[in-house]
């Protein structure tokens, strides 16, 4: 059996040694290089052709997120992220850049081996904790999209009124800026409350910030 060639990229030697210890004696894998920086990895890829790069995202010189694209451009290796950076934005950007799998550094040795095998065989891998996170993120985005699609039409004038109210201006001050009467300003606000089914100005401002009608 031809062993699968692995490169470990992490700036902490104890992590690299730990991974090598886990893989020691496993005939399926062969660690052909270990890198402590992005530059070290890029230099190595000029002469090495790994099957899998086990990549940390936090490195001293080049972001792991940026390195994913470099790896894909230089070789045909799969990329399995092994990191403590587990927020939704990081995961999404890593996947967009071409990552084939994602694993938390808190994962067990058995899960690491399982993840490496699956990724090498062409199956995306996201651990149980990540699957829950991704599902939660997906559900939230679906809800936000649904709310956006069902958002009542808000006119440019109404947005102007919201922005000035958010700046702390009174109806009179808003009226002076927009060359309309204070009563008209109040009518715009009340129309917004009615169409958005909100109770008061505070709820209106919260809505405006949430849906980015007004920037902080």
C-alpha positions, -999 to +999 in steps of 0.1 A: +000+000+000+013+034-009+012+057+021-006+090+017+019+119+019+012+145+046+025+180+054+018+194+088+017+232+091+016+248+125+039+273+142+038+253+175+063+224+176+043+207+203+013+205+180+034+191+151+050+166+174+016+156+187+002+150+153+033+130+143+029+109+175-007+102+166+003+090+131+033+071+142+030+035+131+000+042+109+009+027+075-018+048+057+000+081+063+036+093+059+046+127+071+069+141+045+074+176+059+064+199+087+063+237+084+062+264+111+053+292+087+035+299+054+068+307+036+082+273+048+052+256+033+053+274+000+090+267-004+084+230+004+056+227-022+081+236-050+096+201-046+070+181-027+036+168-038+016+160-007-018+143-007-029+163+023-019+195+040-029+197+076-031+234+081-034+258+111-050+291+103-029+313+127+007+315+114+034+341+121+037+353+085+009+344+062-028+338+071-038+302+068-069+314+049-047+330+023-025+299+022-054+276+012-055+293-022-017+291-026-018+254-018-045+247-044-026+267-070+007+249-064-004+213-061-034+189-060-033+183-022-064+183-001-065+208+028-077+199+062-079+228+086-068+220+122-073+250+143-089+266+174-105+293+152-140+281+150-163+311+143-188+310+114-171+337+093-137+319+095-153+286+085-172+301+056-141+319+043-120+288+046-145+268+026-148+295-001-110+295-004-110+258-011-106+240+023-117+204+021-123+199+058-123+216+092-113+201+126-111+216+160-079+212+179-099+198+208-108+168+186-096+133+196-068+114+179-093+090+164-114+118+149-082+133+134-073+101+116-109+096+104-111+132+091-077+129+073-088+096+056-122+110+045-107+143+031-080+124+012-107+101-003-125+132-015-152+135+012-156+169+029-152+166+066-168+188+093-169+175+128-200+171+149-194+204+167-189+222+134-220+205+118-241+220+146-225+254+141-230+254+104-266+242+107-273+270+132-256+295+109-276+282+079-309+284+098-302+320+109-293+330+074-325+314+060-345+333+086-328+365+077-334+360+040-371+352+047-374+384+067-357+403+040-379+390+012-410+398+033-398+433+043-423+460+034-412+486+009-395+515+026-392+547+006-360+568+003-377+596+023-386+572+051-350+560+053-338+596+055-362+602+084-350+571+102-313+581+097-319+616+112-339+602+141-311+577+147-287+607+149-308+620+178-325+648+159-360+660+170-389+661+146-384+698+142-346+694+134-354+666+109-380+688+093-355+716+089-330+694+072-355+678+048-375+710+042-407+695+053-430+701+083-425+684+117-460+669+113-448+653+080-418+638+098-440+624+125-464+610+098-434+592+081-424+577+114-459+566+123-463+551+088-431+531+093-443+518+127-476+507+111-461+490+080-434+473+100-458+464+129-436+480+155-447+498+187-424+527+192-393+546+180-369+524+200-382+493+181-380+512+148-343+520+154-335+485+164-351+473+132-332+499+112-299+488+127-306+451+123-315+454+086-287+479+080-310+507+070-289+528+094-252+523+100-238+527+136 
